[in-house]
Amino acid sequence: MNSPTSNVFRLSTRHAAPISRPLLLDEVVRRLREMIIEGALMPGSRVPERKLCTQLGISRTPLREAFRVLAGEGLIDVQPHRGATVCKLDTTEVDHIFQVMEALEALAGELACDEVPEAEIAAIRELHEKMMASYKRRQKAAFFKLNQQIHERIMRAAGNPVLARIYEGLSGQMRRARYMALNTDAQWEQAVMEHEGIMTALEARDKQALGHMLRLHLRNKRAKVKAMLASESLHPAETNKTERKR
């Protein structure tokens, strides 16, 4: 008989590879964040400490340090004597997160049009082309990572460290929400079209157009995530079955 943990925790070979000692905490945080974002650790599920320690080849000390980092990002909830649980998103929280992210990313895009050197625009274009290739190959995880890198590069191109720090504080929750918004082929296709518009506006250094495209992109993602959460609340059994097949 399967334990409750087996229904919500699935390690791929990529997730389970032992972690080498240098930069151990950073790597543990990165690996756990990926598991949460990609659905290997399900919303509302307990994080299985002993199993993770065995699979990753680490002790509980770096794992619990990683829990504190991820709790600060709003991805897990840590309770004394009860361990860590993956946080659930609700529609109100999604509204709050996306309202802030729309403002931050639109501002970053506008600033980047003034600040970004041509070499950086070329580098972002290269990421965009790789992302498009991942879309054509239907490689969702690779597409998502490149998508996230593009948004982060635009944020850094703004040249405003205060803006970047505020953005980083929301990035964990935001990555999970972005990934959820690529749930269907139609949603994926829409995201690709919006990214084409973002890239065109950046290359033209059109501040108004880029700010508008980034706001629109995030507004559409917000609607998709809220629709998905509403569907999950109505059909939780079907949603869990779908997630386990991913």
C-alpha positions as CSV (number, residue, x, y, z in Angstrom):
1,M,0.0,0.0,0.0
2,N,1.3,3.4,-0.9
3,S,2.1,5.8,1.9
4,P,0.6,9.4,1.7
5,T,4.1,10.7,1.0
6,S,4.4,8.6,-2.2
7,N,1.4,10.3,-3.7
8,V,2.8,13.8,-3.5
9,F,6.5,13.3,-3.8
10,R,8.3,12.1,-7.0
11,L,12.0,12.6,-7.6
12,S,13.3,12.5,-11.1
13,T,16.9,11.5,-11.8
14,R,17.7,15.2,-12.3
15,H,16.2,16.1,-8.9
16,A,17.8,13.1,-7.0
17,A,21.4,13.4,-8.0
18,P,23.6,13.8,-4.9
19,I,24.8,17.3,-4.2
20,S,28.5,18.1,-4.0
21,R,29.8,20.1,-1.0
22,P,30.8,23.4,-2.5
23,L,27.9,25.9,-2.4
24,L,25.8,23.2,-0.8
25,L,23.1,25.5,0.6
26,D,22.5,27.3,-2.7
27,E,22.2,24.0,-4.5
28,V,19.8,22.5,-2.0
29,V,17.6,25.6,-2.2
30,R,17.7,25.5,-6.0
31,R,16.8,21.8,-6.1
32,L,13.9,22.2,-3.6
33,R,12.6,25.3,-5.4
34,E,12.5,23.3,-8.6
35,M,10.6,20.5,-7.0
36,I,8.0,22.9,-5.7
37,I,7.7,24.9,-8.9
38,E,7.5,21.8,-11.1
39,G,5.0,20.0,-8.9
40,A,7.3,17.2,-7.6
41,L,6.3,18.5,-4.1
42,M,2.6,19.3,-4.2
43,P,0.9,22.3,-2.6
44,G,-0.3,21.4,0.9
45,S,2.0,18.3,1.2
46,R,4.6,17.7,3.9
47,V,8.2,17.9,2.8
48,P,9.7,14.5,3.5
49,E,13.0,15.4,5.3
50,R,14.4,11.9,5.7
51,K,13.7,10.8,2.1
52,L,15.2,14.1,0.7
53,C,18.3,13.7,2.8
54,T,18.9,10.2,1.5
55,Q,18.2,11.0,-2.1
56,L,20.3,14.2,-2.1
57,G,23.1,12.8,0.0
58,I,23.0,15.5,2.6
59,S,22.3,15.9,6.4
60,R,19.3,17.6,7.9
61,T,21.3,20.7,8.8
62,P,21.6,22.1,5.2
63,L,18.1,20.9,4.4
64,R,16.6,22.9,7.3
65,E,18.7,25.9,6.4
66,A,17.2,25.6,2.9
67,F,13.7,25.4,4.4
68,R,14.3,28.8,6.1
69,V,15.3,30.4,2.8
70,L,12.3,28.9,1.0
71,A,10.0,30.0,3.8
72,G,11.2,33.5,3.3
73,E,10.2,33.2,-0.4
74,G,6.7,32.1,0.6
75,L,7.1,28.6,-0.9
76,I,7.0,26.5,2.3
77,D,5.7,26.9,5.8
78,V,7.8,25.7,8.7
79,Q,6.2,24.9,12.0
80,P,8.2,23.8,15.2
81,H,8.0,20.1,15.8
82,R,5.8,19.6,12.7
83,G,8.3,20.1,9.9
84,A,7.8,21.9,6.6
85,T,4.7,22.0,4.3
86,V,4.5,23.3,0.8
87,C,2.4,26.5,0.8
88,K,-0.8,26.7,-1.2
89,L,-1.7,29.7,-3.4
90,D,-5.1,31.3,-3.1
91,T,-6.7,33.8,-5.5
92,T,-6.3,36.7,-3.2
93,E,-2.6,36.1,-2.8
94,V,-2.2,35.7,-6.6
95,D,-3.9,39.1,-7.0
96,H,-1.5,40.7,-4.6
97,I,1.6,39.1,-6.0
98,F,0.8,39.9,-9.6
99,Q,-0.3,43.5,-8.9
100,V,3.2,44.1,-7.5
101,M,5.0,42.2,-10.2
102,E,3.2,44.1,-13.0
103,A,4.4,47.4,-11.6
104,L,8.0,46.1,-11.0
105,E,8.5,44.5,-14.4
106,A,6.9,47.3,-16.3
107,L,9.2,49.8,-14.5
108,A,12.2,47.6,-15.2
109,G,11.3,47.4,-18.8
110,E,11.0,51.1,-19.1
111,L,14.3,51.7,-17.4
112,A,16.0,49.0,-19.4
113,C,15.1,50.8,-22.7
114,D,17.3,53.7,-21.5
115,E,20.1,51.7,-19.8
116,V,20.6,48.4,-21.5
117,P,23.7,48.2,-23.9
118,E,23.2,46.6,-27.3
119,A,25.3,43.6,-26.3
120,E,22.8,42.8,-23.5
121,I,19.9,43.1,-25.9
122,A,21.7,40.6,-28.2
123,A,22.2,38.3,-25.3
124,I,18.5,38.5,-24.4
125,R,17.6,37.8,-28.0
126,E,19.7,34.7,-27.9
127,L,17.8,33.5,-24.8
128,H,14.6,34.2,-26.6
129,E,15.6,32.1,-29.6
130,K,16.6,29.2,-27.4
131,M,13.2,29.6,-25.6
132,M,11.4,29.4,-28.9
133,A,13.3,26.3,-29.9
134,S,12.2,24.7,-26.6
135,Y,8.6,25.6,-27.3
136,K,8.8,24.0,-30.8
137,R,10.3,20.8,-29.1
138,R,7.5,21.0,-26.4
139,Q,10.2,21.1,-23.7
140,K,8.2,22.8,-21.0
141,A,10.8,22.8,-18.2
142,A,13.5,24.2,-20.5
143,F,11.1,26.8,-21.9
144,F,10.2,27.9,-18.4
145,K,13.8,28.3,-17.3
146,L,14.7,30.4,-20.3
147,N,11.5,32.4,-19.9
148,Q,12.5,33.2,-16.3
149,Q,16.0,34.1,-17.3
150,I,14.7,36.6,-19.9
151,H,12.5,38.3,-17.2
152,E,15.5,38.4,-14.8
153,R,17.8,39.8,-17.5
154,I,15.4,42.6,-18.2
155,M,15.1,43.3,-14.5
156,R,19.0,43.5,-14.2
157,A,19.2,45.6,-17.3
158,A,17.2,48.3,-15.6
159,G,20.3,49.1,-13.6
160,N,18.4,49.7,-10.3
161,P,19.6,47.5,-7.4
162,V,16.7,48.6,-5.1
163,L,14.2,47.4,-7.7
164,A,16.1,44.2,-8.2
165,R,16.1,43.4,-4.5
166,I,12.3,43.9,-4.2
167,Y,11.8,41.7,-7.2
168,E,14.0,38.9,-5.8
169,G,12.0,38.9,-2.7
170,L,8.9,37.8,-4.7
171,S,10.6,35.6,-7.2
172,G,10.0,32.2,-5.6
173,Q,6.2,32.6,-5.5
174,M,6.3,34.2,-8.9
175,R,8.1,31.3,-10.6
176,R,5.6,28.9,-9.3
177,A,2.7,31.1,-10.6
178,R,4.4,31.5,-14.0
179,Y,4.8,27.7,-14.3
180,M,1.2,27.1,-13.5
181,A,0.2,29.6,-16.2
182,L,1.7,27.2,-18.9
183,N,-0.8,24.5,-18.1
184,T,-2.4,24.1,-21.6
185,D,-1.2,24.4,-25.2
186,A,-3.3,27.5,-25.8
187,Q,-1.8,29.2,-22.7
188,W,1.7,28.3,-23.9
189,E,1.1,29.6,-27.4
190,Q,-0.3,32.9,-25.9
191,A,2.8,33.3,-23.7
192,V,5.0,32.8,-26.8
193,M,3.2,35.5,-28.7
194,E,3.5,37.9,-25.8
195,H,7.2,37.2,-25.6
196,E,7.6,38.1,-29.2
197,G,6.0,41.4,-28.5
198,I,8.2,42.0,-25.5
199,M,11.4,41.2,-27.5
200,T,10.3,43.5,-30.4
201,A,9.7,46.4,-28.0
202,L,13.0,45.9,-26.2
203,E,15.0,45.9,-29.4
204,A,13.2,49.1,-30.5
205,R,13.8,50.6,-27.0
206,D,10.2,51.6,-27.0
207,K,9.6,52.2,-23.3
208,Q,5.8,52.7,-23.6
209,A,5.3,49.5,-25.7
210,L,7.6,47.4,-23.5
211,G,5.9,48.5,-20.2
212,H,2.5,47.8,-21.8
213,M,3.6,44.3,-23.0
214,L,5.0,43.3,-19.7
215,R,1.9,44.4,-17.8
216,L,-0.3,42.6,-20.3
217,H,1.8,39.5,-20.1
218,L,1.5,39.4,-16.3
219,R,-2.2,40.3,-16.3
220,N,-2.9,37.4,-18.6
221,K,-0.9,35.0,-16.4
222,R,-2.7,36.2,-13.4
223,A,-6.1,35.3,-15.0
224,K,-4.8,31.9,-16.0
225,V,-3.5,31.0,-12.5
226,K,-6.7,32.2,-10.9
227,A,-8.8,30.1,-13.3
228,M,-6.6,27.1,-12.5
229,L,-6.9,27.5,-8.8
230,A,-10.7,27.9,-9.1
231,S,-10.8,24.6,-11.1
232,E,-8.6,22.9,-8.5
233,S,-11.0,23.9,-5.7
234,L,-13.9,22.5,-7.6
235,H,-12.2,19.2,-8.8
236,P,-9.4,18.5,-6.3
237,A,-9.2,14.8,-7.1
238,E,-8.9,15.3,-10.8
239,T,-6.2,17.9,-10.3
240,N,-4.1,15.7,-8.1
241,K,-4.4,12.9,-10.6
242,T,-3.2,15.2,-13.4
243,E,-0.3,16.5,-11.3
244,R,1.0,13.0,-10.5
245,K,1.1,12.2,-14.3
246,R,3.5,15.2,-15.0
